[in-house]
């Protein structure tokens, strides 16, 4: 109740003579107290209204911020879907490239077998012709050629024999002949190839630690040879096969850095993508 409603009552009491001076003073004090309380309640109400308005403003600001975050999340989801699609496409392309490389390697292996068979037949024909010529000469002159020591194979023949044994899966013979070749012809044009095939023999026998050492000989002894890239690649594979993923990554990254445009680097990238 507002304090102003007491004023008519006070006047009425004075006029009627029913109120004493003390009653008037008491009512006046009560009126003052009520006015103070009214003022406080009014100020409190205004404060509450201001706070309510402030909360409404903050709520509106939070809604705007939340809407902005939702838009950013949608954009991020879109980018993630795009990246996921690109990764899938890259893996698909890599898989196709790997299949193409494997097909080319298989084709080369088949051609190599075919060439080796032809060389073997040619060598047999040459041996037959040599034997026939020797027989005819003996028949004409009556002089027999005394048997002597067997002539050691030439550089090219020794390498061909070693590679032929390797292609046929006779790894023990191939290893012995490649080692003999390196001992006799360490500076020849095929020395780096011979050393690489020794590493390949150990790799195919799953003696990966030994294969790593033999590949390293190719890298160190024949740094300008054509088997350095292949040796780095197979070293990385060998480390992976023995569970040393850290060294496998180091070797494959070294290959990619030194020979970024090589086919071996492409294979190394595909392998790195599968190492976790």
Backbone torsions as a table, in degrees:
resi	resn	phi	psi	omega
1	UNK	NA	135.5	-178.0
2	UNK	-73.5	147.1	-178.5
3	UNK	-63.0	-24.7	-175.0
4	UNK	-64.9	-19.8	-177.1
5	UNK	-74.5	-16.5	178.8
6	UNK	-78.6	-21.7	-175.8
7	UNK	-62.2	-47.0	177.4
8	UNK	-61.0	-35.7	-179.9
9	UNK	-64.9	-42.6	-179.1
10	UNK	-63.4	-45.0	179.6
11	UNK	-62.2	-38.3	-179.5
12	UNK	-64.4	-40.2	-179.1
13	UNK	-68.1	-38.3	-179.9
14	UNK	-66.2	-45.2	-177.3
15	UNK	-65.9	-36.4	-178.3
16	UNK	-77.9	-14.5	179.2
17	UNK	76.0	13.4	-178.0
18	UNK	-88.3	-15.4	-176.8
19	UNK	-107.8	140.1	177.2
20	UNK	-87.0	173.9	177.9
21	UNK	-63.4	-37.1	180.0
22	UNK	-65.8	-38.1	178.8
23	UNK	-64.2	-38.9	179.3
24	UNK	-63.5	-43.1	-179.8
25	UNK	-63.4	-43.3	-179.7
26	UNK	-62.3	-43.9	178.8
27	UNK	-64.6	-37.2	179.7
28	UNK	-63.9	-41.0	178.5
29	UNK	-63.9	-43.3	179.4
30	UNK	-62.6	-37.8	177.9
31	UNK	-62.4	-40.4	179.4
32	UNK	-64.3	-42.6	179.0
33	UNK	-62.9	-41.7	179.5
34	UNK	-63.5	-39.2	178.5
35	UNK	-63.0	-40.0	178.1
36	UNK	-62.9	-46.2	-179.6
37	UNK	-63.5	-39.5	178.6
38	UNK	-62.0	-42.9	179.9
39	UNK	-61.7	-43.4	180.0
40	UNK	-63.1	-43.7	-179.7
41	UNK	-64.4	-37.3	178.7
42	UNK	-64.5	-45.6	179.3
43	UNK	-63.2	-40.0	179.5
44	UNK	-64.2	-41.5	178.1
45	UNK	-62.8	-42.7	177.7
46	UNK	-63.1	-38.6	178.6
47	UNK	-63.7	-43.9	178.3
48	UNK	-62.0	-40.6	179.5
49	UNK	-63.6	-39.9	178.5
50	UNK	-65.4	-42.6	178.9
51	UNK	-64.2	-40.9	179.2
52	UNK	-62.3	-41.3	178.0
53	UNK	-64.9	-39.0	178.5
54	UNK	-63.6	-43.2	178.1
55	UNK	-62.9	-39.4	177.7
56	UNK	-62.6	-41.7	178.8
57	UNK	-63.3	-43.8	179.3
58	UNK	-63.3	-41.2	179.1
59	UNK	-61.1	-42.9	178.6
60	UNK	-63.1	-40.4	178.7
61	UNK	-64.5	-39.9	178.4
62	UNK	-64.7	-38.5	178.0
63	UNK	-62.0	-42.3	178.3
64	UNK	-62.3	-42.3	180.0
65	UNK	-64.5	-41.9	178.9
66	UNK	-63.3	-42.2	177.8
67	UNK	-61.1	-38.5	177.6
68	UNK	-64.6	-41.9	178.3
69	UNK	-63.6	-38.9	178.0
70	UNK	-61.8	-41.1	178.3
71	UNK	-63.5	-42.4	178.7
72	UNK	-63.3	-39.7	178.3
73	UNK	-63.1	-41.1	177.8
74	UNK	-62.3	-41.8	177.6
75	UNK	-63.0	-43.9	179.2
76	UNK	-63.3	-40.8	177.3
77	UNK	-61.6	-39.5	177.8
78	UNK	-63.2	-42.8	178.9
79	UNK	-65.3	-40.4	179.0
80	UNK	-62.3	-41.6	177.5
81	UNK	-63.5	-39.2	178.7
82	UNK	-65.1	-44.4	179.4
83	UNK	-63.8	-41.9	178.9
84	UNK	-61.1	-40.7	177.9
85	UNK	-63.8	-43.4	179.5
86	UNK	-63.0	-40.1	179.2
87	UNK	-62.9	-43.6	179.2
88	UNK	-62.5	-41.3	178.9
89	UNK	-64.9	-39.9	179.4
90	UNK	-64.3	-43.1	178.6
91	UNK	-63.2	-39.1	179.2
92	UNK	-63.8	-44.3	178.9
93	UNK	-63.9	-42.0	179.7
94	UNK	-62.5	-41.8	179.4
95	UNK	-62.9	-41.1	178.3
96	UNK	-65.0	-40.0	178.6
97	UNK	-63.7	-42.0	179.7
98	UNK	-62.6	-41.5	178.8
99	UNK	-64.4	-38.6	178.8
100	UNK	-63.9	-43.4	179.2
101	UNK	-63.6	-43.9	179.1
102	UNK	-61.9	-40.3	179.1
103	UNK	-64.2	-40.9	178.8
104	UNK	-65.2	-41.3	178.7
105	UNK	-63.2	-41.8	178.9
106	UNK	-63.7	-40.4	177.8
107	UNK	-62.7	-42.5	178.4
108	UNK	-64.0	-40.2	178.3
109	UNK	-62.4	-41.2	178.5
110	UNK	-64.0	-41.5	177.9
111	UNK	-64.4	-39.1	179.2
112	UNK	-62.1	-44.1	176.8
113	UNK	-59.4	-42.0	-179.5
114	UNK	-63.8	-44.4	179.1
115	UNK	-64.4	-39.9	179.0
116	UNK	-63.2	-40.9	177.4
117	UNK	-62.5	-41.7	179.3
118	UNK	-64.8	-42.8	178.0
119	UNK	-61.8	-40.0	-179.7
120	UNK	-63.8	-42.7	178.8
121	UNK	-64.2	-40.0	179.4
122	UNK	-63.9	-43.7	178.8
123	UNK	-61.8	-39.9	178.2
124	UNK	-63.5	-42.0	178.8
125	UNK	-62.2	-42.6	179.8
126	UNK	-62.9	-41.1	178.1
127	UNK	-63.0	-39.3	179.0
128	UNK	-65.1	-44.8	-179.1
129	UNK	-64.0	-39.3	179.2
130	UNK	-63.9	-42.4	179.5
131	UNK	-65.1	-40.6	-179.8
132	UNK	-64.8	-42.0	179.6
133	UNK	-62.7	-40.2	-179.9
134	UNK	-65.0	-39.0	180.0
135	UNK	-65.9	-43.4	179.5
136	UNK	-63.8	-39.1	-179.6
137	UNK	-64.9	-37.6	178.9
138	UNK	-66.9	-39.4	-179.5
139	UNK	-65.3	-36.5	-177.6
140	UNK	-76.9	-47.0	-173.9
141	UNK	-91.0	-20.4	-176.9
142	UNK	75.2	9.6	-179.0
143	UNK	-107.0	125.4	177.4
144	UNK	-94.0	137.8	178.6
145	UNK	-77.5	124.9	-178.9
146	UNK	-71.0	137.0	179.3
147	UNK	-67.0	136.8	178.4
148	UNK	-126.6	-164.2	179.2
149	UNK	-69.9	143.8	179.5
150	UNK	-67.0	130.1	-179.2
151	UNK	-69.0	128.9	-179.4
152	UNK	-65.6	149.7	-179.0
153	UNK	-65.4	149.9	178.1
154	UNK	-71.7	173.7	-179.2
155	UNK	-58.1	-51.2	-177.9
156	UNK	-66.0	-40.0	-178.6
157	UNK	-66.7	-40.9	179.9
158	UNK	-63.1	-43.0	179.0
159	UNK	-64.6	-42.4	178.9
160	UNK	-62.6	-41.4	178.7
161	UNK	-62.8	-41.9	179.8
162	UNK	-64.5	-45.4	-178.7
163	UNK	-67.3	-36.3	178.5
164	UNK	-64.5	-41.8	177.0
165	UNK	-63.0	-38.6	178.4
166	UNK	-63.5	-47.3	-178.6
167	UNK	-63.2	-29.9	179.8
168	UNK	-85.0	-2.2	178.4
169	UNK	85.6	7.4	177.0
170	UNK	-87.7	76.9	-171.8
171	UNK	-66.7	-34.4	-178.7
172	UNK	-64.5	-47.5	178.1
173	UNK	-63.7	-42.7	-179.6
174	UNK	-61.2	-44.8	-179.6
175	UNK	-61.1	-44.7	-179.4
176	UNK	-61.8	-42.4	-176.7
177	UNK	-73.3	-36.9	176.6
178	UNK	-65.6	-40.5	178.3
179	UNK	-65.5	-39.6	176.8
180	UNK	-64.1	-40.6	179.0
181	UNK	-61.1	-45.0	-179.4
182	UNK	-66.6	-33.3	179.0
183	UNK	-68.4	-39.1	-177.7
184	UNK	-85.8	-34.8	-174.0
185	UNK	-131.4	63.0	-176.0
186	UNK	-67.3	-20.9	-177.4
187	UNK	-107.3	11.4	-175.8
188	UNK	-75.2	169.5	-178.3
189	UNK	-67.3	-24.5	-179.1
190	UNK	-101.0	10.3	-177.3
191	UNK	-63.1	-42.8	-179.9
192	UNK	-65.9	-35.9	177.0
193	UNK	-65.4	-43.2	179.4
194	UNK	-60.0	-43.5	179.5
195	UNK	-64.8	-39.1	178.8
196	UNK	-63.5	-42.6	-178.5
197	UNK	-66.8	-29.2	174.1
198	UNK	-63.3	-44.8	175.6
199	UNK	-60.1	-39.8	178.9
200	UNK	-63.2	-36.9	179.1
201	UNK	-61.5	-47.1	179.1
202	UNK	-65.6	-35.4	179.3
203	UNK	-64.2	-43.7	-178.7
204	UNK	-71.4	-25.2	174.1
205	UNK	-82.1	0.3	179.4
206	UNK	65.0	23.9	171.4
207	UNK	-94.4	75.0	-167.7
208	UNK	-67.8	-35.5	179.3
209	UNK	-61.3	-44.1	178.7
210	UNK	-68.1	-37.6	178.6
211	UNK	-61.8	-40.5	179.2
212	UNK	-59.0	-43.0	-179.9
213	UNK	-65.5	-40.2	-178.7
214	UNK	-70.2	-38.3	175.8
215	UNK	-63.7	-36.3	-179.8
216	UNK	-63.7	-33.4	177.3
217	UNK	-62.8	-37.6	177.5
218	UNK	-62.6	-46.0	-176.9
219	UNK	-64.3	-41.2	-175.6
220	UNK	-82.8	-41.4	-174.1
221	UNK	-85.6	-24.2	-177.3
222	UNK	-133.4	61.1	-174.8
223	UNK	-63.6	-20.6	180.0
224	UNK	-101.9	5.4	-179.4
225	UNK	-76.6	173.1	-176.6
226	UNK	-89.9	5.7	-177.8
227	UNK	-110.8	6.7	-178.6
228	UNK	-66.6	-45.6	-178.6
229	UNK	-61.9	-45.9	179.7
230	UNK	-64.3	-35.8	-179.9
231	UNK	-66.7	-41.7	177.2
232	UNK	-62.6	-42.9	-179.6
233	UNK	-61.8	-48.1	-177.9
234	UNK	-71.1	-29.2	173.1
235	UNK	-61.3	-45.9	178.3
236	UNK	-59.6	-41.2	178.5
237	UNK	-66.0	-40.8	-178.4
238	UNK	-64.1	-43.9	177.3
239	UNK	-60.8	-39.8	179.3
240	UNK	-63.7	-40.1	-176.9
241	UNK	-68.0	-24.3	177.0
242	UNK	-94.9	7.0	175.8
243	UNK	87.6	7.2	179.8
244	UNK	-94.0	80.0	-175.6
245	UNK	-70.1	-30.3	-178.6
246	UNK	-62.6	-52.4	179.2
247	UNK	-66.9	-31.4	177.7
248	UNK	-61.5	-45.0	178.1
249	UNK	-62.9	-42.2	-178.0
250	UNK	-60.5	-47.7	-177.6
251	UNK	-65.3	-44.6	-178.1
252	UNK	-66.8	-38.3	176.4
253	UNK	-66.7	-36.3	176.5
254	UNK	-62.2	-42.6	177.7
255	UNK	-60.5	-45.3	-178.6
256	UNK	-65.0	-38.1	-179.4
257	UNK	-68.5	-44.4	-176.1
258	UNK	-77.5	-35.6	-175.7
259	UNK	-131.4	66.0	-172.0
260	UNK	-64.5	-25.7	-175.3
261	UNK	-98.6	3.9	-177.2
262	UNK	-81.3	158.3	175.5
263	UNK	-65.0	-33.6	178.0
264	UNK	-62.4	-36.4	178.7
265	UNK	-65.2	-38.0	177.7
266	UNK	-62.9	-44.2	179.0
267	UNK	-63.7	-39.2	179.9
268	UNK	-62.7	-40.8	178.1
269	UNK	-61.4	-42.6	178.7
270	UNK	-63.3	-39.7	179.6
271	UNK	-66.7	-42.4	-179.9
272	UNK	-60.9	-36.4	-179.0
273	UNK	-64.8	-25.4	-178.2
274	UNK	-91.8	-11.0	-179.2
275	UNK	-86.2	122.0	-179.0
276	UNK	-118.5	NA	NA
